[in-house]
């Protein structure tokens, strides 16, 4: 995550999103010209569960966006 300012943890990949929320998020990021990296949370159950714990997400995780803000350093 430290290599990219924006990382989208999504279901599927930007070319083939596996849910509507992921599809909409990719579309919004592209529309706004935001460069982003992505990770398919369906490919690694441990990562998906870890994101749910870190973000206190009680239900199925649809997508998670991580934004590194240099002003916050």
Rosetta blueprint (number, residue, H / E / L):
1 X L
2 X L
3 X L
4 X L
5 X L
6 X E
7 X E
8 X E
9 X E
10 X E
11 X L
12 X E
13 X E
14 X L
15 X L
16 X E
17 X E
18 X L
19 X L
20 X H
21 X H
22 X H
23 X H
24 X H
25 X H
26 X H
27 X H
28 X H
29 X H
30 X H
31 X H
32 X L
33 X L
34 X L
35 X L
36 X L
37 X E
38 X E
39 X E
40 X E
41 X H
42 X H
43 X H
44 X L
45 X H
46 X H
47 X H
48 X H
49 X H
50 X H
51 X H
52 X H
53 X H
54 X H
55 X L
56 X L
57 X L
58 X L
59 X L
60 X L
61 X L
62 X L
63 X L
64 X E
65 X E
66 X E
67 X E
68 X L
69 X L
70 X H
71 X H
72 X H
73 X L
